[in-house]
Amino acid sequence: MKITFFTLITAAVLCTAACTNAIQSKLGNTELATSNNETVEPNLDGAGKKEATAAEILNKKEVPVLCYHQIRDWKVSDSKRAHDDIMPPAKFAEHMKMLADSGYHTILPDQLHDYLNYGTALPEKPIMITFDDTDLDQYTVGAKELKKNGFRGVFFIMTVSIGRPRYMNKAQIKELSDDGHVIASHTWNHKNFAQFTDEDWEVQIDKPSRTLEAITGKKVEYFAYPYGVFKASGLAKLKEHGIKAAFILSTKRDESYPMYTIRRIIDPGTYTARNLYNSINKSFK
C-alpha cells in the first residue's frame, strides 16, 4: 500500500486527538494544560479531592456544635456546678423545639468534614447535636426528642460503660446507629488525652473503635476528647489511628490541626431556650 505524506499527517493528527480524549476521560474532562510549562491539575471529588489547608479551614464560617451529657431532672444531691452538665428533660425538649422552630437543620460529622475540607454545601442554618459518656437517658429521652423534631445526633461512647447500670447497652447503641445517628468514640474509660502514654493509643483509641464497629457494623472515624482537653503533640497521631476529625469544647482551636480541634459548646441545664439561641450566635462566627 502506498503511504503518502498526507496520510502520515492525518494519522498523526488522529493519534493526538485520541490521546487527548483519553486524558480528558481519565481526568473527568478537566481543562488540559496549554503549554509544556503548565501542569494538569484534575478537579477530583470524594477521596481524591485536594484537602483544604489549616488556614483555609480556620477561615471558614464555624458550624455550631452543641454538647450534652445527662438528660434528667436535678436531684438535691447535685451540686450547682453539676447543673451545667445535667439537662432536665422538659428543658431539653424546649431547646430542641426552639432549634427546629428557628430553622436549624442537624448535620452529621461526614457533612462537617466535607464542608471544612472540600467546601461541600451544607443545609441552611446547620447545627450538630452531640452527646458524651453513653448515659442511658441520651437514648430514652435525647434520641426521642431528636426524632420528634426531625433531628439526628452524634453519640460519643465511652466503651467501658456499655451495658452497665444507667448506661446504654449494645442493642441500644446499634438501634441509634440504625436510625441514622452517628456512633463515635469517647475513649475506653474517659482518660484525659493530654495524659496518654504509648499504650493508651491501643487501649483508648484503637480498641474502642473496634468495639463500636463490631456493634454497629460501621467505621468509627470521629472522636471527642474527655473533658474537651487535647495535647497538640498528639493530634497528628489521631489521623494515623483512623480518626478523620475530633471535637473539643469551647477552647481555642489548634492552628495547625483545626480538623482535630473542632469546637463545641455545652448547652447548660440552667439555660432557657433564648439563652441557648443567643449563645449559639455569639460563640460561632
C-alpha positions in Angstrom: 0.0 0.0 0.0 1.3 3.4 -0.9 1.7 5.8 2.1 1.6 9.4 1.2 2.8 12.4 3.1 -0.8 13.4 3.6 -1.6 10.0 5.1 1.1 10.3 7.7 0.0 13.8 8.7 -3.6 12.7 9.0 -2.6 9.7 11.2 -0.6 11.9 13.5 -3.5 14.3 14.0 -5.9 11.4 14.7 -3.4 9.9 17.2 -3.0 13.2 19.0 -6.8 13.7 19.2 -7.2 10.1 20.6 -4.6 10.7 23.3 -6.2 14.0 24.2 -9.6 12.4 24.6 -8.2 9.6 26.7 -6.5 12.0 29.1 -9.7 14.1 29.3 -11.7 11.0 30.1 -9.3 10.0 32.9 -9.3 13.4 34.4 -13.0 13.9 34.3 -12.9 16.4 31.3 -10.6 18.7 33.3 -9.2 21.5 31.2 -5.7 20.4 29.9 -2.5 22.4 30.1 -2.0 24.8 27.2 1.8 24.7 27.2 4.7 22.4 28.2 5.3 24.5 31.3 1.8 24.1 32.8 0.7 21.2 34.9 -2.7 19.4 34.6 -4.5 19.6 38.0 -7.6 17.5 37.9 -10.6 18.7 39.9 -11.4 15.4 41.6 -14.0 14.8 44.2 -14.5 12.4 47.0 -11.4 10.8 48.4 -9.3 12.1 45.6 -10.1 15.8 46.1 -7.4 18.0 47.5 -8.0 18.8 51.2 -8.1 22.4 52.4 -5.1 23.8 54.3 -5.3 24.5 58.0 -5.6 28.3 57.3 -8.4 27.7 54.8 -10.3 25.6 57.4 -9.8 28.3 60.1 -11.2 30.9 57.7 -14.4 29.1 57.1 -17.6 30.0 59.0 -17.9 27.8 62.0 -20.8 25.4 62.3 -22.5 25.4 65.8 -21.9 22.1 67.6 -23.8 21.5 70.9 -22.7 19.1 73.6 -24.9 17.3 76.1 -24.2 14.9 79.0 -27.0 13.8 81.3 -30.7 14.5 80.5 -32.6 14.1 83.7 -34.2 16.1 86.5 -31.9 17.6 89.1 -31.5 15.9 92.4 -31.0 17.5 95.8 -27.5 15.9 95.9 -26.5 17.5 92.6 -24.1 20.4 93.1 -24.8 23.8 91.5 -21.9 23.2 89.1 -23.4 19.9 88.0 -26.5 21.7 86.8 -24.4 22.8 83.8 -24.0 19.2 82.7 -27.4 17.9 83.7 -30.3 19.0 81.4 -33.8 18.5 82.7 -35.9 16.6 80.1 -38.6 19.3 79.8 -35.9 21.9 79.1 -34.1 19.7 76.6 -37.4 19.3 74.7 -37.9 23.1 74.8 -34.4 23.7 73.4 -34.8 21.1 70.6 -38.2 22.7 69.6 -36.6 26.2 69.6 -33.9 24.9 67.2 -36.4 23.4 64.9 -38.7 26.4 65.0 -35.7 28.7 64.3 -34.9 26.8 61.1 -31.9 24.8 62.2 -31.0 21.6 60.3 -28.9 19.0 62.0 -25.8 17.7 60.2 -23.5 14.7 60.9 -19.7 14.5 61.1 -19.2 13.4 57.5 -21.0 16.5 56.3 -19.0 18.8 58.5 -15.8 17.1 57.5 -16.5 17.5 53.8 -17.6 21.1 54.3 -14.4 22.0 56.0 -12.1 20.0 53.7 -13.8 20.4 50.3 -16.3 23.2 50.6 -19.2 20.9 50.2 -22.5 22.7 50.7 -24.5 22.4 53.9 -28.2 22.9 54.6 -29.4 26.3 55.7 -28.6 27.0 59.4 -26.6 23.8 60.0 -26.1 22.6 63.6 -24.6 19.4 65.1 -26.0 17.9 68.3 -23.6 15.7 70.3 -23.8 13.6 73.4 -20.9 12.4 75.6 -20.4 9.5 78.0 -23.1 6.9 77.0 -25.7 7.8 79.5 -28.9 5.8 79.1 -31.1 8.9 79.2 -29.5 10.0 76.0 -31.2 7.0 74.4 -34.5 7.1 76.3 -35.0 10.9 76.3 -32.5 12.5 74.0 -33.0 10.4 70.9 -36.8 10.6 71.2 -36.7 14.4 71.2 -34.4 14.4 68.3 -36.7 12.2 66.3 -39.7 14.4 67.2 -38.0 17.4 65.6 -36.6 15.5 62.6 -33.0 15.7 64.0 -30.1 13.3 64.1 -27.2 13.4 66.5 -23.7 12.1 67.3 -23.2 9.8 70.3 -19.6 9.7 71.7 -19.4 6.4 73.5 -17.2 5.6 76.5 -16.9 1.9 75.9 -16.1 0.8 79.5 -19.6 1.8 80.5 -21.5 -0.2 77.8 -24.1 -2.4 79.5 -23.6 -1.0 83.0 -26.5 0.4 85.1 -27.6 3.8 83.9 -25.7 3.4 80.6 -26.6 2.2 77.1 -26.2 -1.4 76.1 -25.0 -2.8 72.8 -28.6 -3.2 71.4 -29.5 0.4 72.1 -26.3 1.7 70.6 -26.9 -0.4 67.5 -30.5 0.9 67.3 -29.3 4.5 67.4 -26.8 3.8 64.6 -29.5 2.0 62.5 -31.8 5.0 63.0 -29.3 7.3 61.3 -27.4 8.7 64.2 -23.6 8.5 64.3 -21.8 6.4 66.9 -18.3 7.8 67.6 -15.5 7.3 70.2 -15.0 8.9 73.6 -12.2 6.6 74.8 -12.4 3.4 76.8 -12.6 4.9 80.3 -12.6 8.7 79.8 -8.8 9.1 80.3 -7.5 12.6 79.7 -6.0 12.7 76.2 -3.2 15.0 77.4 -2.0 12.2 79.7 -1.9 9.4 77.1 1.0 7.0 77.2 2.2 5.0 74.2 0.0 2.1 75.4 -3.1 4.3 75.5 -3.4 4.6 71.8 -4.4 0.9 71.7 -6.4 0.9 74.9 -8.2 4.3 74.5 -8.4 4.7 70.7 -8.0 1.5 68.7 -9.8 -0.9 70.9 -12.8 1.3 71.5 -13.1 1.9 67.7 -13.1 -1.9 67.1 -15.7 -2.4 69.8 -18.1 0.1 68.4 -17.5 -1.1 64.8 -18.4 -4.6 65.9 -21.7 -3.3 67.4 -22.8 -1.0 64.6 -21.1 -2.6 61.5 -19.9 0.9 60.6 -16.5 2.6 60.6 -15.7 4.7 63.7 -13.9 7.8 62.4 -14.7 10.6 64.9 -13.6 11.3 68.4 -14.4 13.6 71.3 -11.8 14.4 73.9 -12.7 13.7 77.5 -13.2 17.0 79.4 -12.6 18.7 76.0 -8.8 18.6 76.7 -6.3 17.9 74.0 -2.5 17.9 73.6 -1.1 19.4 70.4 1.7 16.8 70.0 -0.9 14.0 69.8 -3.2 15.5 67.1 -1.3 14.2 64.1 -1.3 10.7 65.6 -5.1 10.6 65.6 -5.1 10.6 61.8 -2.7 7.6 61.9 -5.2 5.8 64.0 -8.1 6.2 61.6 -9.7 9.3 63.1 -10.9 11.9 60.5 -11.9 14.7 62.9 -12.0 15.3 66.7 -14.0 17.6 68.9 -13.0 19.7 71.8 -15.2 22.1 73.9 -15.2 25.9 73.7 -11.4 26.5 73.9 -9.4 27.8 71.0 -8.7 25.6 68.0 -5.2 24.4 67.2 -3.9 26.5 64.3 -2.1 23.5 62.7 -4.8 20.9 63.2 -8.2 22.6 63.2 -9.9 19.4 61.9 -8.8 17.7 65.1 -9.9 20.6 67.4 -13.5 21.3 66.2 -15.2 23.5 68.8 -18.4 22.6 70.7 -20.3 24.4 73.5 -22.2 22.8 76.3 -25.9 23.7 76.5 -26.2 24.2 80.3 -29.2 22.9 82.2 -29.6 26.4 83.6 -30.2 27.9 80.1 -33.5 29.0 78.7 -34.1 28.4 75.0 -33.4 32.1 74.4 -30.1 31.8 76.3 -29.1 28.9 74.0 -30.1 30.8 70.9 -28.0 33.8 71.9 -25.1 31.6 72.9 -25.0 29.9 69.5 -24.9 33.2 67.7 -22.3 34.6 70.0 -20.0 31.5 70.1 -19.8 30.6 66.4 -18.7 33.2 63.9 
